[in-house]
Amino acid sequence: MVLKVFFPQCCNLAESGLLVGRWIPGDGHDSAVVLAVIHYPFIPSQVKQYIQQMEAKSKVELSVLGSWSLPKDGEQEGMESFLRDLSTMFPQQRWLQIRRQMGKTGFTCQLLNRHLTAHQKASQGDVKDGKDEEEEDKVIFVHYEQRKVMESQLHPIQNGLAGTQREPPSELRQVFHTVAHSQPLFFLDKYDDGPLKSTHWQTQGREGSIIVELLKRASVPLCLLLAWLLSVWTWTCGMRILRLYPLRFLSSKLSTCVQLGYRSQHLKTLSSPKSAADHTHFMRKANIFVSFLVDVALGMMLVSWLYKDQHISMLANTLVPAADHVAKELEELLQWLMGAPAGLKMNRALDQVLGRFFLYHIHLWISYIHLMSPFMEAILWYGGLSACLGLTFALSLLSDMVALLTFHIYCFYVYGARIYCLKIYGLSSLWRLFRGKKWNVLRQRVDSCSYDMDQLFIGTLLFTILLFLLPTTALYYLVFTLLRLVIVLLQGVIHLSVDFINSFPLFAIGLRVCRPYRLAEGVRFRVLSDEPGTALHLLMEINPLKSSTVVQTYRTPTYSCYPKDSWAALVKKLFIGELIYPWTHESTPADKRKAD
Protein backbone atom coordinates (compact mmCIF):
# COMPACT_ATOMS: atom_id res chain seq x y z
CA MET A 1 0.00 0.00 0.00
CA VAL A 2 1.37 3.41 -1.03
CA LEU A 3 1.26 6.13 1.59
CA LYS A 4 1.27 9.75 0.43
CA VAL A 5 2.33 12.36 2.95
CA PHE A 6 1.35 15.96 2.08
CA PHE A 7 4.08 17.93 3.80
CA PRO A 8 4.15 21.77 4.06
CA GLN A 9 7.26 23.44 2.69
CA CYS A 10 7.48 25.78 5.69
CA CYS A 11 8.15 22.76 7.94
CA ASN A 12 11.21 21.48 6.07
CA LEU A 13 13.56 23.06 8.63
CA ALA A 14 11.31 22.83 11.68
CA GLU A 15 12.74 21.72 14.98
CA SER A 16 12.12 18.17 16.19
CA GLY A 17 8.67 17.49 17.55
CA LEU A 18 5.23 16.07 16.76
CA LEU A 19 3.35 16.16 13.46
CA VAL A 20 -0.22 17.44 13.67
CA GLY A 21 -2.60 16.78 10.80
CA ARG A 22 -5.28 14.48 9.48
CA TRP A 23 -5.49 11.00 7.99
CA ILE A 24 -7.45 10.75 4.71
CA PRO A 25 -8.59 7.23 3.80
CA GLY A 26 -8.64 6.29 0.14
CA ASP A 27 -9.14 3.43 -2.28
CA GLY A 28 -6.03 1.25 -2.18
CA HIS A 29 -3.90 3.82 -0.34
CA ASP A 30 -4.08 6.28 2.53
CA SER A 31 -2.86 9.83 2.74
CA ALA A 32 -1.65 11.99 5.59
CA VAL A 33 -1.94 15.78 5.53
CA VAL A 34 0.63 17.43 7.80
CA LEU A 35 -0.50 20.85 9.03
CA ALA A 36 2.00 21.82 11.74
CA VAL A 37 5.00 20.66 13.77
CA ILE A 38 4.86 21.09 17.58
CA HIS A 39 8.38 21.60 18.90
CA TYR A 40 10.02 19.72 21.74
CA PRO A 41 9.84 20.21 24.76
CA PHE A 42 6.12 19.87 25.36
CA ILE A 43 3.67 18.18 27.71
CA PRO A 44 1.49 15.51 26.03
CA SER A 45 -1.62 16.60 27.94
CA GLN A 46 -1.19 20.16 26.66
CA VAL A 47 -0.83 18.83 23.11
CA LYS A 48 -4.08 16.87 23.43
CA GLN A 49 -5.88 19.87 24.83
CA TYR A 50 -4.51 22.08 22.04
CA ILE A 51 -5.72 19.62 19.37
CA GLN A 52 -9.18 19.47 20.92
CA GLN A 53 -9.42 23.26 20.87
CA MET A 54 -8.37 23.39 17.22
CA GLU A 55 -10.90 20.69 16.32
CA ALA A 56 -13.70 22.67 17.97
CA LYS A 57 -12.76 25.84 16.06
CA SER A 58 -12.01 24.35 12.65
CA LYS A 59 -14.51 21.44 12.63
CA VAL A 60 -11.74 19.28 11.16
CA GLU A 61 -10.74 15.96 12.69
CA LEU A 62 -7.13 16.51 13.78
CA SER A 63 -4.69 14.10 15.39
CA VAL A 64 -1.01 13.52 16.04
CA LEU A 65 0.32 11.77 12.93
CA GLY A 66 3.78 10.97 14.24
CA SER A 67 7.13 12.51 14.99
CA TRP A 68 9.50 14.77 13.11
CA SER A 69 13.24 14.60 13.73
CA LEU A 70 15.84 17.07 12.52
CA PRO A 71 19.10 16.26 14.36
CA LYS A 72 21.38 19.19 15.13
CA ASP A 73 24.82 19.53 16.66
CA GLY A 74 24.81 18.70 20.36
CA GLU A 75 21.41 17.01 20.29
CA GLN A 76 21.03 13.85 22.30
CA GLU A 77 21.19 10.57 20.42
CA GLY A 78 18.09 9.26 22.21
CA MET A 79 15.78 11.92 20.71
CA GLU A 80 14.47 9.54 18.03
CA SER A 81 13.73 6.74 20.49
CA PHE A 82 12.00 9.27 22.77
CA LEU A 83 9.82 10.48 19.92
CA ARG A 84 9.01 6.89 18.99
CA ASP A 85 7.93 6.12 22.56
CA LEU A 86 5.47 9.00 22.37
CA SER A 87 3.29 6.84 20.11
CA THR A 88 2.05 5.05 23.24
CA MET A 89 0.70 8.32 24.66
CA PHE A 90 -1.31 9.18 21.53
CA PRO A 91 -3.62 6.30 20.56
CA GLN A 92 -3.17 6.20 16.81
CA GLN A 93 -3.39 3.16 14.57
CA ARG A 94 -0.40 4.36 12.57
CA TRP A 95 2.59 6.39 13.60
CA LEU A 96 4.82 8.24 11.17
CA GLN A 97 8.44 8.67 12.13
CA ILE A 98 9.98 11.13 9.68
CA ARG A 99 13.64 12.00 9.89
CA ARG A 100 15.76 14.43 7.94
CA GLN A 101 19.50 14.83 8.03
CA MET A 102 21.12 18.23 7.73
CA GLY A 103 22.57 18.77 4.26
CA LYS A 104 20.14 16.39 2.54
CA THR A 105 16.93 17.24 0.75
CA GLY A 106 15.12 13.93 1.13
CA PHE A 107 13.45 12.47 4.23
CA THR A 108 13.45 8.98 5.62
CA CYS A 109 10.11 7.71 6.84
CA GLN A 110 9.17 4.72 8.94
CA LEU A 111 5.53 3.70 9.38
CA LEU A 112 4.72 1.98 12.68
CA ASN A 113 1.47 0.03 12.92
CA ARG A 114 -0.07 -0.50 16.37
CA HIS A 115 -1.61 -3.77 15.13
CA LEU A 116 1.78 -5.48 15.07
CA THR A 117 2.25 -8.29 17.51
CA ALA A 118 4.72 -8.11 20.40
CA HIS A 119 7.09 -10.54 18.66
CA GLN A 120 7.04 -8.38 15.54
CA LYS A 121 7.73 -5.28 17.62
CA ALA A 122 10.61 -7.05 19.38
CA SER A 123 12.12 -8.22 16.12
CA GLN A 124 11.55 -4.89 14.44
CA GLY A 125 14.91 -3.59 15.59
CA ASP A 126 16.75 -6.70 14.24
CA VAL A 127 15.41 -6.20 10.73
CA LYS A 128 15.48 -2.43 10.79
CA ASP A 129 17.45 -2.01 7.60
CA GLY A 130 15.27 -4.27 5.52
CA LYS A 131 12.10 -2.88 7.06
CA ASP A 132 13.12 0.71 6.40
CA GLU A 133 13.74 -0.01 2.75
CA GLU A 134 10.39 -1.74 2.47
CA GLU A 135 8.55 1.19 4.09
CA GLU A 136 10.49 3.84 2.18
CA ASP A 137 9.49 2.31 -1.12
CA LYS A 138 5.85 2.77 -0.12
CA VAL A 139 6.02 6.40 1.05
CA ILE A 140 5.76 9.42 -1.26
CA PHE A 141 6.17 12.95 0.07
CA VAL A 142 4.13 15.67 -1.66
CA HIS A 143 5.33 19.13 -0.65
CA TYR A 144 2.80 21.95 -0.82
CA GLU A 145 2.61 25.61 0.13
CA GLN A 146 0.07 26.09 2.89
CA ARG A 147 -0.93 29.64 2.08
CA LYS A 148 -1.72 28.96 -1.57
CA VAL A 149 -3.61 25.76 -0.81
CA MET A 150 -5.59 27.43 1.98
CA GLU A 151 -6.61 30.49 -0.06
CA SER A 152 -7.25 28.68 -3.36
CA GLN A 153 -10.59 27.38 -4.56
CA LEU A 154 -10.41 24.15 -6.53
CA HIS A 155 -12.71 24.10 -9.56
CA PRO A 156 -15.23 22.87 -10.48
CA ILE A 157 -16.83 24.24 -7.34
CA GLN A 158 -18.49 21.71 -5.05
CA ASN A 159 -20.70 22.98 -2.27
CA GLY A 160 -20.17 20.73 0.70
CA LEU A 161 -18.41 17.42 0.97
CA ALA A 162 -19.51 13.83 1.05
CA GLY A 163 -22.67 14.61 2.99
CA THR A 164 -24.18 16.54 0.07
CA GLN A 165 -22.60 14.67 -2.82
CA ARG A 166 -23.54 11.29 -4.19
CA GLU A 167 -19.89 10.38 -4.67
CA PRO A 168 -17.25 11.04 -2.01
CA PRO A 169 -14.87 13.91 -2.82
CA SER A 170 -11.52 13.11 -4.35
CA GLU A 171 -8.36 12.86 -2.30
CA LEU A 172 -7.01 16.13 -3.67
CA ARG A 173 -10.23 17.96 -2.87
CA GLN A 174 -10.16 16.63 0.69
CA VAL A 175 -6.60 17.90 1.05
CA PHE A 176 -7.66 21.39 -0.06
CA HIS A 177 -10.68 21.26 2.23
CA THR A 178 -8.58 20.18 5.22
CA VAL A 179 -6.01 22.95 4.79
CA ALA A 180 -8.64 25.63 4.08
CA HIS A 181 -10.71 24.81 7.17
CA SER A 182 -7.63 24.61 9.41
CA GLN A 183 -7.18 28.39 9.41
CA PRO A 184 -7.62 28.63 13.24
CA LEU A 185 -4.53 26.44 13.51
CA PHE A 186 -2.47 28.98 11.55
CA PHE A 187 -3.76 31.99 13.49
CA LEU A 188 -0.88 33.01 15.73
CA ASP A 189 0.18 36.36 17.11
CA LYS A 190 3.68 37.49 16.35
CA TYR A 191 4.48 38.12 20.00
CA ASP A 192 2.39 35.28 21.43
CA ASP A 193 4.33 33.30 24.04
CA GLY A 194 2.17 30.24 24.65
CA PRO A 195 2.98 26.88 26.26
CA LEU A 196 3.46 25.21 22.86
CA LYS A 197 5.78 26.27 20.08
CA SER A 198 4.89 25.20 16.55
CA THR A 199 5.96 25.70 12.94
CA HIS A 200 3.40 26.32 10.17
CA TRP A 201 2.40 29.06 7.80
CA GLN A 202 1.55 32.00 10.04
CA THR A 203 -1.22 34.46 9.30
CA GLN A 204 -0.92 38.07 10.35
CA GLY A 205 -2.66 37.30 13.64
CA ARG A 206 -4.73 39.78 15.58
CA GLU A 207 -2.33 42.62 14.82
CA GLY A 208 -3.04 42.39 11.08
CA SER A 209 -6.79 42.00 11.45
CA ILE A 210 -7.55 45.16 13.48
CA ILE A 211 -8.18 47.31 10.40
CA VAL A 212 -10.28 44.61 8.77
CA GLU A 213 -12.34 44.17 11.91
CA LEU A 214 -12.91 47.92 12.18
CA LEU A 215 -14.03 48.06 8.55
CA LYS A 216 -16.43 45.19 9.17
CA ARG A 217 -17.93 46.93 12.18
CA ALA A 218 -18.21 50.23 10.29
CA SER A 219 -19.90 48.54 7.33
CA VAL A 220 -22.79 47.21 9.44
CA PRO A 221 -24.54 50.59 10.03
CA LEU A 222 -23.77 51.58 6.45
CA CYS A 223 -25.43 48.40 5.19
CA LEU A 224 -28.42 49.00 7.44
CA LEU A 225 -28.79 52.56 6.14
CA LEU A 226 -28.51 51.36 2.57
CA ALA A 227 -31.05 48.61 3.23
CA TRP A 228 -33.48 51.20 4.67
CA LEU A 229 -33.07 53.46 1.64
CA LEU A 230 -33.65 50.51 -0.66
CA SER A 231 -36.78 49.55 1.26
CA VAL A 232 -38.09 53.10 0.83
CA TRP A 233 -37.25 52.94 -2.87
CA THR A 234 -38.98 49.56 -3.21
CA TRP A 235 -42.06 50.90 -1.45
CA THR A 236 -42.12 53.90 -3.78
CA CYS A 237 -41.79 51.71 -6.87
CA GLY A 238 -44.56 49.46 -5.59
CA MET A 239 -47.09 52.26 -5.33
CA ARG A 240 -50.37 51.53 -7.05
CA ILE A 241 -50.17 54.53 -9.36
CA LEU A 242 -46.84 53.35 -10.74
CA ARG A 243 -48.28 49.94 -11.55
CA LEU A 244 -50.74 51.33 -14.07
CA TYR A 245 -50.28 50.02 -17.59
CA PRO A 246 -48.83 53.16 -19.28
CA LEU A 247 -46.21 53.77 -16.62
CA ARG A 248 -45.40 50.08 -16.28
CA PHE A 249 -45.09 49.78 -20.06
CA LEU A 250 -42.76 52.78 -20.33
CA SER A 251 -40.59 51.63 -17.40
CA SER A 252 -40.13 48.23 -19.04
CA LYS A 253 -39.07 49.78 -22.38
CA LEU A 254 -36.79 52.58 -21.18
CA SER A 255 -33.19 51.45 -20.75
CA THR A 256 -32.65 53.87 -17.85
CA CYS A 257 -35.46 52.29 -15.81
CA VAL A 258 -34.17 48.81 -16.59
CA GLN A 259 -30.67 49.77 -15.48
CA LEU A 260 -32.11 51.29 -12.31
CA GLY A 261 -33.77 47.96 -11.58
CA TYR A 262 -30.44 46.15 -12.10
CA ARG A 263 -28.62 48.42 -9.69
CA SER A 264 -31.38 48.10 -7.12
CA GLN A 265 -30.97 44.32 -7.14
CA HIS A 266 -27.18 44.67 -6.90
CA LEU A 267 -27.40 47.07 -3.96
CA LYS A 268 -29.79 44.70 -2.17
CA THR A 269 -27.20 41.97 -2.52
CA LEU A 270 -24.40 44.21 -1.22
CA SER A 271 -26.38 45.72 1.63
CA SER A 272 -27.16 42.37 3.20
CA PRO A 273 -25.32 42.24 6.59
CA LYS A 274 -25.08 38.45 6.37
CA SER A 275 -21.74 37.01 5.34
CA ALA A 276 -21.43 35.03 2.13
CA ALA A 277 -22.74 31.49 2.45
CA ASP A 278 -20.24 29.94 0.04
CA HIS A 279 -17.47 30.78 -2.40
CA THR A 280 -19.85 31.47 -5.29
CA HIS A 281 -21.91 33.97 -3.27
CA PHE A 282 -18.76 35.70 -2.04
CA MET A 283 -17.35 36.05 -5.56
CA ARG A 284 -20.65 37.39 -6.84
CA LYS A 285 -20.83 40.06 -4.13
CA ALA A 286 -17.18 41.01 -4.69
CA ASN A 287 -17.65 41.25 -8.47
CA ILE A 288 -20.77 43.40 -8.05
CA PHE A 289 -18.99 45.68 -5.57
CA VAL A 290 -15.93 46.19 -7.79
CA SER A 291 -18.11 46.66 -10.88
CA PHE A 292 -20.17 49.27 -9.02
CA LEU A 293 -17.05 51.18 -7.97
CA VAL A 294 -15.61 51.14 -11.48
CA ASP A 295 -18.96 52.20 -12.94
CA VAL A 296 -19.24 55.18 -10.57
CA ALA A 297 -15.60 56.16 -11.19
CA LEU A 298 -16.11 56.16 -14.96
CA GLY A 299 -19.34 58.13 -14.50
CA MET A 300 -17.59 60.79 -12.42
CA MET A 301 -14.92 61.11 -15.11
CA LEU A 302 -17.67 61.64 -17.69
CA VAL A 303 -19.35 64.26 -15.47
CA SER A 304 -16.07 66.12 -15.04
CA TRP A 305 -15.65 66.22 -18.82
CA LEU A 306 -19.24 67.26 -19.57
CA TYR A 307 -19.30 70.19 -17.15
CA LYS A 308 -15.87 71.43 -18.13
CA ASP A 309 -15.30 74.04 -20.88
CA GLN A 310 -19.08 74.15 -21.60
CA HIS A 311 -19.19 70.84 -23.45
CA ILE A 312 -22.92 70.49 -22.73
CA SER A 313 -23.64 73.77 -24.56
CA MET A 314 -21.58 72.57 -27.50
CA LEU A 315 -23.52 69.29 -27.60
CA ALA A 316 -26.87 71.10 -27.41
CA ASN A 317 -25.87 73.47 -30.22
CA THR A 318 -24.75 70.52 -32.34
CA LEU A 319 -27.73 68.26 -31.68
CA VAL A 320 -30.46 70.36 -33.33
CA PRO A 321 -28.53 71.03 -36.58
CA ALA A 322 -27.69 67.32 -36.73
CA ALA A 323 -31.40 66.44 -36.42
CA ASP A 324 -32.25 68.95 -39.17
CA HIS A 325 -29.56 67.43 -41.37
CA VAL A 326 -30.96 63.94 -40.86
CA ALA A 327 -34.47 65.15 -41.66
CA LYS A 328 -33.20 66.87 -44.83
CA GLU A 329 -31.45 63.70 -45.95
CA LEU A 330 -34.65 61.73 -45.35
CA GLU A 331 -36.59 64.21 -47.47
CA GLU A 332 -34.12 63.81 -50.32
CA LEU A 333 -34.37 60.02 -49.95
CA LEU A 334 -38.17 60.14 -50.16
CA GLN A 335 -38.00 62.44 -53.19
CA TRP A 336 -35.72 59.89 -54.83
CA LEU A 337 -38.11 57.04 -54.00
CA MET A 338 -41.08 59.00 -55.40
CA GLY A 339 -39.37 59.20 -58.80
CA ALA A 340 -37.72 56.26 -60.55
CA PRO A 341 -35.22 54.88 -58.00
CA ALA A 342 -32.37 53.01 -59.71
CA GLY A 343 -34.41 52.98 -62.94
CA LEU A 344 -37.19 50.85 -61.43
CA LYS A 345 -40.75 51.40 -62.67
CA MET A 346 -42.94 51.88 -59.62
CA ASN A 347 -46.73 52.13 -59.23
CA ARG A 348 -47.20 55.85 -59.63
CA ALA A 349 -50.31 56.28 -57.49
CA LEU A 350 -49.13 54.16 -54.54
CA ASP A 351 -45.64 55.69 -54.74
CA GLN A 352 -47.02 59.23 -54.47
CA VAL A 353 -49.35 58.31 -51.58
CA LEU A 354 -46.59 56.65 -49.54
CA GLY A 355 -44.06 59.39 -50.29
CA ARG A 356 -46.37 62.23 -49.26
CA PHE A 357 -47.45 60.30 -46.15
CA PHE A 358 -43.85 59.93 -44.98
CA LEU A 359 -42.96 63.54 -45.91
CA TYR A 360 -45.80 64.75 -43.71
CA HIS A 361 -44.33 62.82 -40.77
CA ILE A 362 -40.92 64.38 -41.40
CA HIS A 363 -42.41 67.88 -41.32
CA LEU A 364 -44.10 67.04 -38.03
CA TRP A 365 -40.80 65.80 -36.64
CA ILE A 366 -38.90 68.94 -37.69
CA SER A 367 -41.53 71.07 -35.96
CA TYR A 368 -41.19 68.95 -32.81
CA ILE A 369 -37.38 69.32 -32.80
CA HIS A 370 -37.53 73.09 -33.19
CA LEU A 371 -40.13 73.26 -30.43
CA MET A 372 -37.81 71.36 -28.09
CA SER A 373 -34.60 73.18 -29.09
CA PRO A 374 -34.83 75.91 -26.37
CA PHE A 375 -35.01 73.23 -23.69
CA MET A 376 -32.34 70.97 -25.16
CA GLU A 377 -29.45 72.40 -23.14
CA ALA A 378 -31.40 72.10 -19.88
CA ILE A 379 -32.32 68.50 -20.70
CA LEU A 380 -28.69 67.64 -21.38
CA TRP A 381 -27.54 69.47 -18.26
CA TYR A 382 -29.85 67.58 -15.92
CA GLY A 383 -29.43 64.35 -17.85
CA GLY A 384 -25.66 64.55 -17.46
CA LEU A 385 -26.08 64.41 -13.70
CA SER A 386 -27.22 60.79 -14.08
CA ALA A 387 -23.60 59.89 -14.77
CA CYS A 388 -22.95 60.45 -11.06
CA LEU A 389 -24.79 57.16 -10.50
CA GLY A 390 -22.47 55.43 -12.93
CA LEU A 391 -21.44 55.31 -16.55
CA THR A 392 -24.10 52.67 -17.22
CA PHE A 393 -26.86 55.18 -16.34
CA ALA A 394 -25.39 57.72 -18.75
CA LEU A 395 -25.20 55.10 -21.52
CA SER A 396 -28.75 53.95 -20.82
CA LEU A 397 -29.97 57.54 -20.97
CA LEU A 398 -28.06 57.97 -24.26
CA SER A 399 -29.83 54.90 -25.66
CA ASP A 400 -33.21 56.36 -24.69
CA MET A 401 -32.30 59.70 -26.27
CA VAL A 402 -31.27 57.97 -29.49
CA ALA A 403 -34.59 56.12 -29.49
CA LEU A 404 -36.52 59.38 -28.99
CA LEU A 405 -34.54 61.36 -31.58
CA THR A 406 -35.02 58.64 -34.20
CA PHE A 407 -38.65 57.94 -33.38
CA HIS A 408 -39.74 59.11 -36.86
CA ILE A 409 -37.48 56.48 -38.46
CA TYR A 410 -39.08 53.88 -36.21
CA CYS A 411 -42.53 55.04 -37.33
CA PHE A 412 -41.50 54.74 -40.99
CA TYR A 413 -40.24 51.24 -40.35
CA VAL A 414 -43.46 50.21 -38.59
CA TYR A 415 -45.67 51.60 -41.36
CA GLY A 416 -43.64 49.99 -44.11
CA ALA A 417 -43.38 46.66 -42.26
CA ARG A 418 -47.12 46.50 -41.55
CA ILE A 419 -48.09 47.21 -45.17
CA TYR A 420 -45.48 44.77 -46.50
CA CYS A 421 -46.48 42.06 -43.99
CA LEU A 422 -50.16 42.49 -44.88
CA LYS A 423 -49.42 41.96 -48.55
CA ILE A 424 -47.18 38.93 -47.89
CA TYR A 425 -49.84 37.23 -45.79
CA GLY A 426 -52.51 38.16 -48.33
CA LEU A 427 -50.51 36.69 -51.21
CA SER A 428 -49.79 33.49 -49.27
CA SER A 429 -53.49 33.09 -48.38
CA LEU A 430 -54.61 33.68 -51.95
CA TRP A 431 -51.96 31.25 -53.21
CA ARG A 432 -53.53 28.54 -51.02
CA LEU A 433 -56.91 29.44 -52.53
CA PHE A 434 -55.64 28.56 -56.03
CA ARG A 435 -54.46 25.18 -54.77
CA GLY A 436 -57.74 24.36 -53.02
CA LYS A 437 -56.31 24.82 -49.52
CA LYS A 438 -57.10 27.02 -46.54
CA TRP A 439 -55.58 27.70 -43.14
CA ASN A 440 -57.45 26.11 -40.25
CA VAL A 441 -57.16 28.55 -37.36
CA LEU A 442 -58.51 26.16 -34.74
CA ARG A 443 -56.21 23.25 -35.57
CA GLN A 444 -53.29 25.40 -36.77
CA ARG A 445 -52.81 23.52 -40.01
CA VAL A 446 -53.60 23.67 -43.74
CA ASP A 447 -56.74 21.76 -44.79
CA SER A 448 -58.35 21.07 -48.15
CA CYS A 449 -61.29 23.25 -49.19
CA SER A 450 -63.53 23.61 -52.28
CA TYR A 451 -64.26 27.10 -53.67
CA ASP A 452 -66.90 28.27 -56.18
CA MET A 453 -66.26 30.37 -59.28
CA ASP A 454 -67.06 33.72 -57.63
CA GLN A 455 -64.53 33.12 -54.86
CA LEU A 456 -61.85 32.08 -57.37
CA PHE A 457 -62.54 35.17 -59.55
CA ILE A 458 -62.31 37.60 -56.61
CA GLY A 459 -59.23 35.78 -55.31
CA THR A 460 -57.52 36.04 -58.71
CA LEU A 461 -58.32 39.75 -58.92
CA LEU A 462 -56.98 40.48 -55.44
CA PHE A 463 -53.88 38.34 -56.02
CA THR A 464 -53.06 40.28 -59.20
CA ILE A 465 -53.50 43.66 -57.50
CA LEU A 466 -51.36 42.70 -54.50
CA LEU A 467 -48.67 41.14 -56.67
CA PHE A 468 -48.24 44.23 -58.87
CA LEU A 469 -48.25 46.58 -55.85
CA LEU A 470 -45.70 44.46 -53.95
CA PRO A 471 -42.49 45.91 -55.57
CA THR A 472 -43.37 49.47 -54.56
CA THR A 473 -44.20 48.47 -51.00
CA ALA A 474 -41.15 46.20 -50.77
CA LEU A 475 -38.81 49.02 -51.83
CA TYR A 476 -40.10 51.36 -49.14
CA TYR A 477 -39.94 48.54 -46.59
CA LEU A 478 -36.36 47.68 -47.60
CA VAL A 479 -35.11 51.26 -47.31
CA PHE A 480 -36.72 51.97 -43.94
CA THR A 481 -35.69 48.57 -42.58
CA LEU A 482 -32.06 49.33 -43.39
CA LEU A 483 -32.35 52.68 -41.61
CA ARG A 484 -33.97 50.97 -38.63
CA LEU A 485 -31.22 48.33 -38.49
CA VAL A 486 -28.60 51.10 -38.33
CA ILE A 487 -30.34 52.57 -35.27
CA VAL A 488 -30.73 49.12 -33.73
CA LEU A 489 -27.02 48.46 -34.29
CA LEU A 490 -26.11 51.71 -32.52
CA GLN A 491 -28.39 50.90 -29.59
CA GLY A 492 -27.03 47.35 -29.53
CA VAL A 493 -23.48 48.65 -29.10
CA ILE A 494 -24.62 50.84 -26.21
CA HIS A 495 -26.52 47.98 -24.58
CA LEU A 496 -23.53 45.67 -24.97
CA SER A 497 -21.35 48.25 -23.22
CA VAL A 498 -23.82 48.51 -20.35
CA ASP A 499 -24.14 44.74 -20.08
CA PHE A 500 -20.35 44.39 -20.15
CA ILE A 501 -19.92 46.77 -17.21
CA ASN A 502 -22.76 45.13 -15.28
CA SER A 503 -21.69 41.52 -15.75
CA PHE A 504 -17.91 41.48 -16.27
CA PRO A 505 -16.21 39.82 -13.24
CA LEU A 506 -13.55 42.43 -12.52
CA PHE A 507 -12.71 41.05 -9.07
CA ALA A 508 -12.26 37.51 -10.40
CA ILE A 509 -10.08 38.74 -13.26
CA GLY A 510 -8.03 40.76 -10.78
CA LEU A 511 -7.47 37.60 -8.72
CA ARG A 512 -6.49 35.72 -11.87
CA VAL A 513 -3.88 38.36 -12.73
CA CYS A 514 -2.51 39.23 -9.28
CA ARG A 515 -3.00 35.95 -7.40
CA PRO A 516 -3.59 33.20 -9.94
CA TYR A 517 -3.43 30.46 -7.31
CA ARG A 518 -6.67 31.71 -5.72
CA LEU A 519 -8.74 30.19 -8.56
CA ALA A 520 -7.27 26.73 -9.17
CA GLU A 521 -8.14 24.49 -12.09
CA GLY A 522 -6.02 21.62 -10.81
CA VAL A 523 -2.51 20.78 -9.72
CA ARG A 524 0.64 19.47 -11.33
CA PHE A 525 3.43 17.50 -9.70
CA ARG A 526 7.13 17.97 -10.24
CA VAL A 527 9.90 15.71 -8.96
CA LEU A 528 11.68 17.58 -6.20
CA SER A 529 14.13 14.96 -4.95
CA ASP A 530 14.82 11.30 -5.65
CA GLU A 531 17.93 10.67 -3.62
CA PRO A 532 18.93 7.05 -2.92
CA GLY A 533 17.99 5.89 0.55
CA THR A 534 15.15 8.42 0.87
CA ALA A 535 11.54 8.51 -0.20
CA LEU A 536 10.32 10.09 -3.43
CA HIS A 537 9.63 13.82 -3.03
CA LEU A 538 7.17 15.66 -5.29
CA LEU A 539 6.30 19.34 -5.40
CA MET A 540 2.60 20.15 -5.83
CA GLU A 541 2.04 23.30 -7.89
CA ILE A 542 -1.36 24.89 -8.53
CA ASN A 543 -2.61 25.33 -12.08
CA PRO A 544 -4.54 28.63 -12.31
CA LEU A 545 -7.94 28.75 -13.97
CA LYS A 546 -8.01 29.99 -17.56
CA SER A 547 -9.15 33.56 -18.07
CA SER A 548 -11.99 32.50 -20.37
CA THR A 549 -13.20 30.01 -17.76
CA VAL A 550 -13.00 32.70 -15.06
CA VAL A 551 -15.23 35.01 -17.11
CA GLN A 552 -17.67 32.22 -17.90
CA THR A 553 -17.85 30.97 -14.31
CA TYR A 554 -18.05 34.25 -12.39
CA ARG A 555 -19.91 36.43 -14.88
CA THR A 556 -22.69 38.25 -13.04
CA PRO A 557 -26.04 37.03 -14.40
CA THR A 558 -28.17 39.75 -15.99
CA TYR A 559 -31.50 39.78 -17.71
CA SER A 560 -30.64 39.90 -21.39
CA CYS A 561 -32.10 42.91 -23.20
CA TYR A 562 -31.55 41.49 -26.67
CA PRO A 563 -33.85 39.28 -28.75
CA LYS A 564 -33.15 35.62 -28.20
CA ASP A 565 -33.97 34.61 -31.79
CA SER A 566 -31.45 32.82 -33.96
CA TRP A 567 -30.08 34.30 -37.16
CA ALA A 568 -32.41 32.11 -39.22
CA ALA A 569 -35.44 33.33 -37.24
CA LEU A 570 -34.25 36.94 -37.60
CA VAL A 571 -33.91 36.62 -41.40
CA LYS A 572 -37.34 34.99 -41.55
CA LYS A 573 -38.90 37.88 -39.63
CA LEU A 574 -37.24 40.40 -41.94
CA PHE A 575 -38.45 38.51 -45.03
CA ILE A 576 -42.11 38.28 -43.99
CA GLY A 577 -42.20 41.77 -42.45
CA GLU A 578 -42.57 40.99 -38.74
CA LEU A 579 -41.45 43.76 -36.40
CA ILE A 580 -38.11 43.43 -34.61
CA TYR A 581 -38.04 45.02 -31.16
CA PRO A 582 -34.64 45.47 -29.49
CA TRP A 583 -36.45 45.92 -26.18
CA THR A 584 -36.25 44.04 -22.95
CA HIS A 585 -38.25 40.84 -23.10
CA GLU A 586 -40.04 39.58 -20.04
CA SER A 587 -37.88 36.92 -18.45
CA THR A 588 -39.13 33.37 -18.30
CA PRO A 589 -39.16 31.39 -15.02
CA ALA A 590 -36.07 29.54 -16.22
CA ASP A 591 -34.22 32.82 -16.73
CA LYS A 592 -35.25 34.00 -13.26
CA ARG A 593 -33.97 30.81 -11.67
CA LYS A 594 -30.70 31.16 -13.55
CA ALA A 595 -30.31 34.78 -12.45
CA ASP A 596 -30.99 33.86 -8.83
Protein Blocks (a to p, Z undefined) as FASTA:
>chain_A
ZZdddddfklmmgccddddddddddehiacdddfbdcdddddfklmmmmmmmmmmmnopa
cddfbdcddddehiafklmmmmmmmmmmmccfbdcdddddehiabdcdddddfkbcfklm
mmmmmmmmmmmmmmmmmpccddddfklmmmpccddddedjfklpfbdcdfklmmmmmmmm
mmmmmgccfklccfbdcdddddebjmlmmmmmmmmmmmmmmmmmmmmmmmmmmmmmmpmk
lmpmklmmmmmmpmklmmmmmmmmmmmmmmpmbdcfblmlmmmmmmmmmmmmmmmmmmmm
mmmmmmgghlmmmmmmmmmmmmmmmmmmmmmmmmmmmmmgehiacdfklmmmmmmmmmmm
mmmmmmmmmmmmmmmmmmmmmmmmmmmnojklmmmmmmmmmmmmmmmmmmmmmmmmmmmm
mmmmmmmmmmmmmnopacdfklopaddddddfklmmmmmmmmmmmmmmmmmmmmmmmmmm
mmmmmmmmmmmmmmmmmmmmmmmcfklmmmmmmmmmlpcfbdcdddfbdcehiacddddd
dddddfklmmmmmpccdddfbdfbdfklmmmmmmnopacdfbdcdddfklmmmmZZ
